[in-house]
Amino acid sequence: MNARVDTLEAACDLRFGQVGMACVRVRRADAAALCDELERRVRAAPQMFSRAAVVLDLSHLSALPDDGTVDALLEAIRSAGMLPVGLAYGTAATEELATRMGLPLIAKFRAAYEPVGGEAQPMPAAAAPVPAVSTAPAREPIHEESAAAHTAMRHAAGAVRSGQQVYARDRDLVVNAAVANGAEVIADGSIHVYGSLRGRAMAGAQGDTSARIYCTDFHAELVAIAGHYRVFEQIPADLEGQAVQCWLEGEKLLIARL
C-alpha cells in the first residue's frame, strides 16, 4: 500500500507587486469621443498603447454615470485596442458600480485615498496616467528601496536590462550604466542616467512636478514626469544620442540638450 502523501505542491503562488498600467481619466461621458481619442493615441504609438492595461477613472465627472454609460465607456476602451482592468478608487458609489461591473477597484489611482464627505476629490498629480507597455517581456522582480531609508538617492550600479524595473521610492535615482529597450527606471524624485537611455524613464512618480530627467545618451522609448509623458517612435534628430534634460513647464514636458 502506498504511503499517504500529507503535503501537496501548491497549485499556484499569489503575490502583490507594483504593476505598470495606464489611467484613462474621463472628462466627459462620451463613449464615441473617448474611442476616437484613444484610437488616435494608439495609432501614434502602437507599441506603447496597443493592448495596454488601463484603469478607468471617473472622478473628474460632475456625477457618476449610470451603468449603461460606464459599460459604453469600457467598450470604447476595448474598441480602441486597450484593455480595461478596473476602476479607479473613488466613493462608495464607485465601489458599488465596480461590483456591478464585475471589476476591481485600483487603489493606486484613487482620487484622494479617502474621499471627504463621500464625494470624490480631484485626482492628484501622483495619479496622472503612466503608460503601460503590453509588448514588454515579463517583468523581473522590482528592485525597491524602503521609504524608511534616509539616503537622498538610490544608486543602480549596473545596467538595467530589458524586462527589469528599478524604482527609487521617496528619492532620486542614479543609474551608472545603460537602461535597455523594454526596461523601466522610476523615481519619486529625479532620474540621472549616466549611460544610454533606451527604455522608459518616469520621474516624479508620486506627483513631484519639479522632478527632472537627465541622461548622457538619449534614445528613450518614453519619458514622463508626474504622469505627463512623451513617447518616441523616432527620436528627433537634434536629440538622438545627445545629453539631455527633461522637465515640466505647466503641463508640458520639455526636452533640451544639456
Backbone bond lengths (Angstrom), bond angles and torsions (degrees), N, CA, C in turn:
res aa  C-N    CA-C-N  psi(-1)  N-CA   C-N-CA  omega(-1)  CA-C   N-CA-C  phi
1 M - - - 1.472 - - 1.516 109.34 -
2 N 1.297 117.00 133.50 1.457 120.71 -178.01 1.520 110.68 -70.17
3 A 1.313 115.36 143.24 1.465 120.50 177.31 1.521 109.59 -66.77
4 R 1.337 115.13 143.22 1.465 120.51 -179.90 1.525 110.10 -70.63
5 V 1.314 117.00 134.89 1.453 121.63 177.75 1.523 108.04 -93.12
6 D 1.337 117.15 114.50 1.460 121.83 -175.84 1.516 113.12 -85.02
7 T 1.308 116.59 -26.73 1.468 119.56 -178.59 1.510 109.51 -121.79
8 L 1.313 115.64 132.97 1.453 121.97 178.40 1.513 109.29 -112.85
9 E 1.314 115.87 149.48 1.454 119.80 176.75 1.527 109.81 -63.83
10 A 1.325 116.55 134.92 1.454 121.20 -179.69 1.522 110.86 -60.04
11 A 1.317 116.24 142.97 1.461 120.68 -178.68 1.519 112.29 -72.11
12 C 1.338 117.29 -23.63 1.460 119.71 -179.32 1.519 109.38 -164.31
13 D 1.314 115.97 169.00 1.462 123.51 168.36 1.511 107.39 -110.73
14 L 1.336 117.25 143.86 1.458 122.10 178.20 1.512 107.78 -124.67
15 R 1.316 116.25 117.92 1.464 121.16 -176.23 1.525 109.44 -135.44
16 F 1.319 114.92 152.33 1.455 121.34 174.93 1.515 108.80 -109.56
17 G 1.335 116.87 143.19 1.457 120.56 178.42 1.515 109.80 -161.21
18 Q 1.323 115.86 172.79 1.461 120.38 178.81 1.522 109.05 -73.70
19 V 1.321 116.01 128.77 1.459 121.74 -178.08 1.515 108.69 -122.10
20 G 1.312 116.51 129.23 1.453 120.12 177.72 1.518 110.67 -75.66
21 M 1.315 117.09 128.05 1.456 121.54 175.57 1.520 108.42 -155.72
22 A 1.308 115.01 161.25 1.456 120.45 -179.68 1.519 109.91 -95.44
23 C 1.318 115.71 158.30 1.453 122.00 177.45 1.525 108.60 -117.89
24 V 1.326 117.25 118.95 1.453 122.11 176.56 1.527 107.53 -94.06
25 R 1.303 115.80 102.20 1.463 121.94 -177.91 1.523 108.39 -91.74
26 V 1.324 117.01 109.48 1.461 122.60 -175.76 1.525 109.39 -82.73
27 R 1.341 116.02 128.37 1.460 120.80 178.90 1.526 112.33 -103.22
28 R 1.325 117.92 -17.48 1.464 122.26 170.51 1.524 107.70 -150.39
29 A 1.311 115.47 143.15 1.466 121.23 -172.90 1.525 110.33 -82.29
30 D 1.325 116.06 66.92 1.465 123.22 -178.02 1.525 107.22 -123.85
31 A 1.346 115.84 99.55 1.462 120.38 -174.37 1.522 112.22 -62.63
32 A 1.330 117.95 -39.78 1.469 120.64 -178.90 1.523 110.78 -64.71
33 A 1.336 116.52 -44.41 1.464 119.89 179.22 1.520 110.80 -65.60
34 L 1.332 117.36 -37.92 1.456 120.93 178.19 1.523 110.97 -62.90
35 C 1.327 116.59 -44.38 1.467 120.33 179.16 1.519 111.15 -61.79
36 D 1.327 117.02 -44.08 1.467 120.77 179.69 1.520 111.40 -60.83
37 E 1.341 116.11 -44.24 1.466 120.11 -178.68 1.529 111.30 -65.64
38 L 1.331 116.92 -43.71 1.461 119.92 -179.43 1.523 111.56 -68.67
39 E 1.327 117.57 -37.97 1.466 120.13 177.37 1.518 110.61 -61.61
40 R 1.328 116.77 -38.71 1.464 120.51 178.04 1.526 110.49 -62.36
41 R 1.314 116.32 -42.41 1.469 119.40 -179.04 1.522 111.74 -69.42
42 V 1.332 116.71 -37.86 1.466 119.47 177.87 1.522 110.59 -65.37
43 R 1.337 117.55 -41.67 1.475 120.10 178.07 1.523 111.49 -62.85
44 A 1.324 116.93 -35.47 1.466 120.43 -178.22 1.522 112.07 -70.05
45 A 1.334 117.76 -30.56 1.473 120.44 -178.37 1.532 108.93 -148.76
46 P 1.327 117.33 71.79 1.467 120.18 -174.59 1.521 113.79 -61.70
47 Q 1.315 117.95 -33.78 1.454 119.19 -179.30 1.527 111.78 -68.03
48 M 1.318 116.44 -25.11 1.457 120.08 -179.07 1.524 111.78 -87.45
49 F 1.331 118.02 -38.85 1.453 120.19 -166.71 1.523 115.29 -113.32
50 S 1.335 118.78 -17.78 1.453 119.54 178.95 1.527 109.85 -64.33
51 R 1.331 116.56 125.55 1.468 124.38 -178.67 1.538 112.17 60.46
52 A 1.315 116.40 27.53 1.462 120.37 176.09 1.525 110.20 -73.51
53 A 1.325 116.54 139.33 1.463 121.50 174.79 1.521 108.96 -75.31
54 V 1.340 116.91 129.15 1.452 120.19 -176.90 1.530 110.87 -133.29
55 V 1.325 114.12 152.20 1.458 123.05 174.69 1.524 108.01 -106.84
56 L 1.309 117.36 134.09 1.470 122.12 179.25 1.526 108.51 -90.52
57 D 1.323 116.18 119.76 1.460 122.83 -178.72 1.522 109.37 -108.88
58 L 1.324 116.63 117.23 1.464 122.83 -177.40 1.522 112.52 -105.32
59 S 1.331 117.69 8.37 1.463 120.91 -169.97 1.524 113.53 -71.10
60 H 1.341 118.41 -16.92 1.462 120.19 -178.60 1.531 112.69 -93.13
61 L 1.311 117.78 3.61 1.450 120.95 175.13 1.529 109.34 -85.43
62 S 1.322 116.74 148.56 1.464 120.28 -178.14 1.523 112.03 -67.37
63 A 1.330 117.00 -26.33 1.463 121.78 177.35 1.520 108.32 -147.41
64 L 1.308 116.21 149.04 1.459 120.21 179.63 1.527 109.29 -68.27
65 P 1.336 118.51 127.92 1.475 120.46 -178.00 1.529 111.35 -67.07
66 D 1.332 115.47 162.93 1.464 119.33 175.58 1.524 109.33 -74.62
67 D 1.325 115.31 170.19 1.464 120.51 -173.93 1.529 112.13 -60.72
68 G 1.324 116.48 -39.26 1.459 119.66 -179.51 1.512 112.35 -63.66
69 T 1.332 116.67 -40.28 1.468 120.49 178.81 1.517 110.59 -66.79
70 V 1.334 116.74 -42.81 1.468 120.17 179.07 1.524 110.22 -63.12
71 D 1.331 116.81 -41.14 1.467 120.16 177.61 1.523 110.62 -60.92
72 A 1.338 117.45 -38.00 1.466 121.28 177.55 1.528 110.83 -67.12
73 L 1.331 117.72 -37.95 1.462 120.77 177.79 1.523 110.85 -65.43
74 L 1.325 116.46 -41.68 1.462 120.23 177.88 1.534 110.70 -63.26
75 E 1.320 116.17 -40.68 1.468 119.93 178.99 1.523 110.78 -67.25
76 A 1.341 117.36 -33.91 1.464 120.53 176.96 1.523 110.32 -63.28
77 I 1.325 117.14 -39.06 1.466 120.87 177.87 1.525 109.79 -63.35
78 R 1.339 116.29 -44.50 1.470 119.95 179.27 1.529 111.15 -64.26
79 S 1.326 116.30 -41.46 1.468 120.30 -178.55 1.522 111.91 -63.59
80 A 1.337 116.50 -29.81 1.461 120.96 179.17 1.526 112.26 -78.85
81 G 1.330 117.32 -6.29 1.459 120.26 177.81 1.509 114.24 99.25
82 M 1.331 117.91 8.21 1.462 122.06 175.96 1.526 109.66 -104.59
83 L 1.326 116.83 167.99 1.460 121.22 -174.57 1.523 110.06 -123.07
84 P 1.343 118.86 106.12 1.465 120.43 177.40 1.524 110.64 -70.55
85 V 1.339 116.51 130.54 1.466 120.73 -176.60 1.520 112.71 -119.04
86 G 1.333 118.21 -4.22 1.459 119.62 179.71 1.511 111.42 172.84
87 L 1.333 114.94 177.18 1.453 122.26 175.71 1.523 109.32 -108.49
88 A 1.322 115.82 148.06 1.456 120.14 176.12 1.523 109.24 -70.81
89 Y 1.317 115.08 139.09 1.463 121.59 178.99 1.519 109.99 -55.18
90 G 1.329 116.92 138.48 1.463 120.46 179.26 1.514 111.00 -150.57
91 T 1.322 117.64 -121.40 1.452 122.55 -178.80 1.523 110.60 -90.68
92 A 1.346 114.93 179.20 1.462 119.59 174.76 1.527 110.21 -61.21
93 A 1.338 116.60 -34.13 1.466 120.12 178.01 1.525 111.00 -64.78
94 T 1.339 117.03 -36.09 1.470 120.54 176.41 1.521 110.42 -64.18
95 E 1.325 115.97 -39.98 1.464 120.24 178.90 1.526 110.61 -63.61
96 E 1.318 116.81 -42.28 1.456 120.28 177.80 1.530 110.77 -64.31
97 L 1.334 116.17 -39.88 1.461 120.78 178.15 1.523 110.56 -62.23
98 A 1.336 116.20 -45.17 1.462 120.22 179.76 1.522 111.21 -60.65
99 T 1.323 116.90 -38.40 1.461 120.68 177.97 1.525 110.69 -63.49
100 R 1.327 116.59 -44.30 1.466 119.99 179.28 1.525 111.54 -65.25
101 M 1.343 116.61 -35.94 1.466 120.98 -179.14 1.531 112.16 -79.10
102 G 1.335 116.76 -9.82 1.456 119.99 -177.59 1.519 112.99 70.52
103 L 1.359 116.01 31.95 1.463 121.38 -178.05 1.527 110.00 -121.66
104 P 1.326 117.59 150.77 1.466 119.98 175.96 1.522 111.50 -79.72
105 L 1.330 115.11 158.93 1.456 121.04 169.33 1.518 107.67 -91.16
106 I 1.333 117.62 132.61 1.457 122.46 -178.96 1.517 108.34 -102.27
107 A 1.311 116.80 106.37 1.472 121.06 -174.17 1.513 112.32 -67.28
108 K 1.341 118.30 -24.71 1.464 121.05 -179.29 1.518 111.41 -56.49
109 F 1.338 117.01 -30.09 1.454 120.79 -176.39 1.530 112.12 -108.68
110 R 1.344 117.76 21.10 1.454 119.19 -178.62 1.524 110.22 -63.04
111 A 1.324 116.46 148.18 1.460 121.87 -173.27 1.510 112.16 -64.01
112 A 1.311 117.83 -47.38 1.460 120.06 -179.58 1.522 109.72 -152.12
113 Y 1.324 116.75 42.41 1.451 125.83 179.24 1.514 112.94 54.25
114 E 1.298 120.70 -57.94 1.448 121.02 170.58 1.517 107.59 -130.81
115 P 1.342 119.05 111.75 1.460 121.17 -179.28 1.524 111.12 -58.48
116 V 1.308 116.45 146.87 1.450 123.16 179.20 1.515 108.63 -96.76
117 G 1.338 116.68 128.85 1.447 120.80 177.42 1.509 113.86 65.72
118 G 1.348 116.52 19.83 1.459 120.14 176.50 1.508 114.63 79.40
119 E 1.332 118.55 4.30 1.458 121.17 -179.17 1.519 110.10 -110.79
120 A 1.316 115.43 143.04 1.462 119.88 179.64 1.511 109.77 -66.29
121 Q 1.325 115.84 140.29 1.451 122.61 178.31 1.524 109.55 -100.02
122 P 1.354 118.41 159.84 1.463 120.10 178.19 1.514 111.06 -58.60
123 M 1.328 115.34 144.98 1.456 120.29 178.64 1.509 110.41 -68.15
124 P 1.345 119.09 130.39 1.450 120.72 175.28 1.511 110.21 -73.63
125 A 1.327 116.27 163.78 1.467 119.80 -179.38 1.509 111.25 -60.42
126 A 1.341 116.94 -27.12 1.462 120.10 -178.45 1.512 111.84 -60.13
127 A 1.334 117.14 -25.96 1.450 119.78 -176.77 1.517 112.55 -100.51
128 A 1.330 117.61 13.49 1.459 121.05 177.44 1.512 109.68 -63.03
129 P 1.347 117.99 156.22 1.457 120.06 -170.53 1.512 113.72 -64.22
130 V 1.322 114.01 132.83 1.456 120.94 173.47 1.516 106.72 -116.57
131 P 1.317 119.41 114.64 1.444 121.17 -174.50 1.515 112.34 -61.44
132 A 1.315 115.37 147.57 1.454 121.26 175.68 1.510 108.72 -110.41
133 V 1.304 116.96 153.75 1.459 121.33 -178.36 1.520 107.79 -121.25
134 S 1.339 116.49 110.26 1.453 119.84 -176.56 1.520 111.87 -79.20
135 T 1.320 118.03 -16.84 1.452 120.72 -175.66 1.522 112.63 -89.70
136 A 1.327 118.72 -3.42 1.463 121.16 -179.44 1.518 109.91 -73.44
137 P 1.343 117.66 155.03 1.460 119.81 176.02 1.518 110.74 -64.05
138 A 1.340 115.73 164.20 1.459 119.83 177.72 1.527 109.87 -56.76
139 R 1.328 115.63 136.73 1.452 120.36 -175.86 1.517 111.62 -69.85
140 E 1.293 117.24 138.28 1.446 121.51 167.09 1.515 107.91 -77.74
141 P 1.345 118.67 163.62 1.457 119.85 -178.40 1.512 112.01 -54.35
142 I 1.322 115.46 138.78 1.462 120.40 -178.16 1.521 110.19 -68.88
143 H 1.317 116.50 140.59 1.456 122.48 176.38 1.511 107.18 -100.24
144 E 1.323 116.67 113.49 1.444 120.19 -169.15 1.522 110.31 -133.10
145 E 1.324 115.42 143.65 1.454 121.58 174.68 1.515 109.56 -96.46
146 S 1.317 117.09 145.90 1.459 121.18 178.41 1.509 111.39 -70.23
147 A 1.346 115.58 144.66 1.463 120.20 177.82 1.517 111.18 -67.15
148 A 1.339 117.20 -17.57 1.460 119.93 -178.19 1.520 112.54 -81.89
149 A 1.318 117.22 -10.96 1.465 119.16 -179.54 1.523 109.95 -67.33
150 H 1.335 116.49 156.81 1.459 120.08 -172.13 1.521 113.32 -111.15
151 T 1.326 118.23 -0.45 1.454 119.43 178.92 1.518 110.20 -76.05
152 A 1.341 115.90 151.46 1.459 120.35 -174.82 1.513 112.21 -83.32
153 M 1.333 117.67 -18.78 1.459 120.67 -176.45 1.515 110.58 -136.95
154 R 1.320 114.67 152.17 1.455 121.42 168.88 1.519 107.31 -104.50
155 H 1.323 117.90 131.60 1.462 122.09 179.70 1.532 109.42 -109.16
156 A 1.316 116.25 129.91 1.460 122.57 172.42 1.520 106.66 -111.36
157 A 1.334 116.15 108.10 1.464 120.38 -171.36 1.521 112.70 -75.84
158 G 1.336 117.76 -35.70 1.455 120.52 -175.66 1.508 112.65 -99.91
159 A 1.327 114.54 178.28 1.465 120.12 178.76 1.532 110.10 -67.43
160 V 1.317 115.82 148.42 1.462 121.82 174.36 1.520 106.61 -97.67
161 R 1.324 116.51 112.26 1.457 121.35 -171.23 1.524 111.45 -83.55
162 S 1.333 115.47 162.30 1.457 121.65 176.67 1.524 109.70 -55.31
163 G 1.345 115.98 131.36 1.457 120.31 -178.43 1.504 114.06 92.68
164 Q 1.328 117.94 -10.97 1.457 121.16 177.88 1.521 110.86 -91.80
165 Q 1.316 115.34 154.25 1.460 122.82 175.35 1.517 107.92 -135.26
166 V 1.324 116.62 126.73 1.460 122.11 177.67 1.522 108.43 -116.60
167 Y 1.319 116.84 126.90 1.466 122.29 -175.65 1.524 110.34 -124.66
168 A 1.317 116.88 127.31 1.467 122.84 174.95 1.525 108.15 -104.87
169 R 1.304 116.41 104.11 1.458 121.09 -178.72 1.524 110.50 -79.65
170 D 1.333 116.15 130.54 1.468 122.85 174.72 1.523 113.45 60.23
171 R 1.303 117.77 29.31 1.467 120.12 -178.81 1.517 110.91 -164.10
172 D 1.343 115.76 175.66 1.457 121.85 173.76 1.528 109.52 -79.65
173 L 1.321 114.96 162.32 1.462 121.42 176.40 1.514 109.21 -123.22
174 V 1.327 116.49 131.10 1.460 122.73 175.66 1.523 108.07 -118.12
175 V 1.338 116.47 121.93 1.461 122.12 178.03 1.520 107.20 -111.27
176 N 1.309 116.29 120.86 1.467 121.44 -174.89 1.524 113.25 -91.91
177 A 1.316 117.72 10.36 1.467 121.09 179.68 1.531 107.78 -147.58
178 A 1.330 115.58 -164.32 1.466 120.20 -173.73 1.527 111.97 -78.95
179 V 1.328 115.14 153.97 1.465 123.30 170.50 1.522 106.18 -112.29
180 A 1.312 117.37 112.24 1.463 122.23 -170.03 1.523 111.66 -76.66
181 N 1.340 116.22 164.53 1.456 121.62 171.12 1.529 109.10 -54.83
182 G 1.335 116.97 136.73 1.456 120.47 179.16 1.509 114.48 81.37
183 A 1.335 117.81 1.48 1.467 121.60 176.41 1.521 109.53 -100.03
184 E 1.340 116.58 158.20 1.455 121.57 179.20 1.523 110.01 -129.94
185 V 1.341 115.47 135.80 1.459 121.08 169.98 1.531 106.80 -120.98
186 I 1.322 116.36 128.94 1.462 122.68 -173.16 1.517 108.33 -132.33
187 A 1.323 116.74 139.91 1.462 120.94 177.65 1.514 109.79 -146.19
188 D 1.327 115.77 145.79 1.462 119.33 171.97 1.523 110.69 -72.68
189 G 1.338 116.96 -22.93 1.458 122.31 174.48 1.517 111.03 -104.83
190 S 1.325 116.39 -140.62 1.465 121.72 -179.72 1.521 111.26 -88.27
191 I 1.328 115.48 165.34 1.466 122.11 179.30 1.522 108.68 -124.47
192 H 1.327 116.25 132.63 1.463 123.36 176.90 1.527 107.18 -122.75
193 V 1.325 117.37 119.69 1.463 121.61 179.00 1.525 107.97 -116.31
194 Y 1.332 116.28 110.02 1.464 121.42 179.18 1.525 109.19 -95.19
195 G 1.319 114.20 63.21 1.459 122.69 -177.79 1.512 107.58 175.71
196 S 1.311 116.44 -165.99 1.456 120.93 -178.22 1.527 110.45 -79.19
197 L 1.328 116.37 128.99 1.462 121.80 175.53 1.525 107.90 -103.56
198 R 1.330 116.29 102.24 1.466 121.44 -179.00 1.530 111.97 -112.08
199 G 1.300 117.76 -12.97 1.458 121.50 179.21 1.516 111.03 -97.09
200 R 1.332 115.91 -136.56 1.458 122.01 -175.62 1.523 109.78 -118.81
201 A 1.323 116.17 136.86 1.466 122.33 178.86 1.519 108.47 -124.92
202 M 1.340 116.96 125.66 1.462 122.69 -177.66 1.523 109.23 -128.79
203 A 1.312 116.82 105.69 1.456 123.22 179.59 1.528 109.91 -99.40
204 G 1.337 115.84 164.78 1.464 119.52 179.76 1.512 111.91 58.32
205 A 1.342 116.87 42.18 1.464 120.84 -172.29 1.519 113.42 -63.57
206 Q 1.342 116.84 -23.60 1.465 120.45 177.35 1.524 112.05 -101.70
207 G 1.339 116.52 16.34 1.450 120.09 172.08 1.511 116.34 104.04
208 D 1.329 118.42 11.09 1.469 121.47 179.31 1.532 109.28 -75.62
209 T 1.320 116.36 102.82 1.463 120.35 -177.42 1.520 112.92 -76.00
210 S 1.334 117.63 -10.12 1.466 120.53 177.38 1.525 112.20 -87.62
211 A 1.340 117.51 -6.25 1.468 120.98 179.85 1.524 110.35 -64.35
212 R 1.328 115.22 154.09 1.465 121.10 178.67 1.524 109.90 -134.39
213 I 1.326 114.58 164.07 1.459 122.15 174.25 1.514 107.88 -122.30
214 Y 1.327 116.23 129.80 1.462 122.33 177.52 1.522 108.05 -124.63
215 C 1.325 116.97 138.67 1.457 119.25 171.76 1.522 109.38 -150.18
216 T 1.323 114.99 156.85 1.465 120.28 -175.91 1.527 113.02 -96.37
217 D 1.344 117.85 -10.27 1.469 120.73 -178.16 1.522 107.25 -150.78
218 F 1.328 117.24 97.25 1.464 122.27 -166.56 1.523 112.03 -92.08
219 H 1.345 115.15 115.67 1.469 122.30 174.00 1.534 109.13 -141.70
220 A 1.297 118.99 31.94 1.463 123.35 -165.97 1.524 113.14 -65.84
221 E 1.351 115.48 147.64 1.460 121.86 169.32 1.527 109.53 -77.93
222 L 1.315 115.56 -37.72 1.453 121.42 -176.87 1.516 109.27 -157.64
223 V 1.325 116.60 142.17 1.463 122.20 168.48 1.524 107.23 -128.57
224 A 1.337 116.38 144.25 1.460 120.78 -179.33 1.517 109.26 -146.06
225 I 1.328 115.71 143.62 1.462 122.39 173.99 1.518 107.59 -132.39
226 A 1.324 116.25 122.55 1.471 122.55 -179.34 1.526 111.25 50.41
227 G 1.326 116.12 37.87 1.459 121.27 176.73 1.509 115.54 87.62
228 H 1.329 118.66 -13.48 1.468 121.94 176.34 1.530 107.62 -85.45
229 Y 1.302 116.63 126.63 1.458 118.66 -169.05 1.520 112.63 -131.99
230 R 1.323 114.11 162.19 1.459 122.16 168.25 1.520 107.82 -134.08
231 V 1.336 115.56 133.04 1.454 122.55 179.37 1.515 108.37 -106.69
232 F 1.328 116.14 141.21 1.461 120.30 -177.42 1.523 110.29 -121.80
233 E 1.328 116.33 108.04 1.460 120.67 166.61 1.528 108.23 -78.52
234 Q 1.330 115.64 -36.77 1.461 122.31 173.63 1.530 107.94 -136.68
235 I 1.323 115.74 130.42 1.462 120.64 178.96 1.529 108.76 -74.89
236 P 1.337 119.31 133.50 1.466 120.18 173.69 1.521 110.94 -54.09
237 A 1.322 116.20 140.09 1.469 121.11 -173.69 1.524 112.58 -57.13
238 D 1.335 116.61 -33.49 1.463 118.28 -176.76 1.519 112.54 -79.29
239 L 1.353 118.12 -6.12 1.462 121.50 179.85 1.523 112.89 -111.88
240 E 1.321 117.24 -25.07 1.466 119.92 -174.45 1.522 111.47 -61.45
241 G 1.334 114.63 126.67 1.449 120.88 178.28 1.512 115.04 75.29
242 Q 1.327 117.20 5.49 1.460 120.80 -176.45 1.527 110.91 -96.61
243 A 1.320 115.19 162.13 1.467 120.99 169.09 1.522 107.44 -80.24
244 V 1.346 116.89 124.11 1.457 120.37 -174.55 1.523 111.01 -135.09
245 Q 1.324 115.10 165.26 1.446 121.76 168.02 1.519 108.66 -129.20
246 C 1.338 116.61 149.96 1.457 123.17 179.51 1.528 107.87 -124.05
247 W 1.338 116.43 138.47 1.453 120.13 179.74 1.521 109.06 -154.12
248 L 1.333 115.58 168.31 1.459 121.48 179.15 1.516 111.09 -103.00
249 E 1.325 114.64 138.24 1.458 121.98 166.17 1.521 105.98 -123.40
250 G 1.320 116.78 105.87 1.449 119.87 -170.90 1.504 109.05 65.25
251 E 1.341 116.95 -122.13 1.468 120.97 177.72 1.526 111.44 -106.54
252 K 1.316 117.35 13.83 1.455 121.39 -179.07 1.520 110.38 -104.47
253 L 1.331 116.04 126.99 1.458 121.67 178.70 1.517 108.54 -89.12
254 L 1.318 116.79 120.88 1.467 122.61 -177.31 1.523 109.90 -109.44
255 I 1.328 114.94 148.52 1.474 122.53 177.50 1.508 108.40 -133.56
256 A 1.333 116.20 133.13 1.462 120.64 179.17 1.519 110.10 -146.32
257 R 1.320 115.43 152.93 1.457 119.68 176.03 1.523 111.10 -67.17
258 L 1.310 115.05 145.71 1.456 120.96 176.82 1.522 109.36 -79.27
